[in-house]
């Protein structure tokens, strides 16, 4: 699998657990951890032949729950999976849906509603809205949003972000010209109002 495929599957399939190798053909698996953490608390277990402490620390600091060095025994891996799933079940206190005014976000089913009406969002729109929701009330910087939604190569492509924000406002705001839900913090980023 590739990093791009891992990000897509994590976003569209809502897995119970991710087992991730850092050595992916299209990039470093740590980018997958960072992207997934923007919208999900799914347990992530890293498998890697990288045995340097700095690699382990980086993966764990980005949000991995565990790090297993290759070679490893299958029994040990299965035990670590059981522990991660137990912890996830014990700490899964996230509400089934989040409300922002009359907008309802259901991360588990990747659904958005405005009032009683379902709102169709593109994958990028949904991922960006989920990122803003995860940081509701706080500013998400341009760079943070671009890196987590489009990838590190696009960290300066602010126009991409502006286009998707405009699309989100058109679909979610009562008056997109006078936004009350997704606010612009000039020169810094965007903030989803926590109501």
Buried (B, 14 or more C-beta within 10 A) or exposed (E): BEBBEBBEBBBEEEBEBBBBBBEBEEBBBBBBBBBBBBBBBBBBBBBBEBEEEEBBEBBBEBBBBBBBEEEEEEEEBEEBBEBBEEEBEEEEEEEEBBEBBBBBBEBEEBBBBBEEEEBEBEEBBBBBBBBBBBBBEEBBBBBBBBBBBBBBEBBEEBEBBEEBBEBBBEBBBEEBEEBEBBEBEEEEBBBBBEE
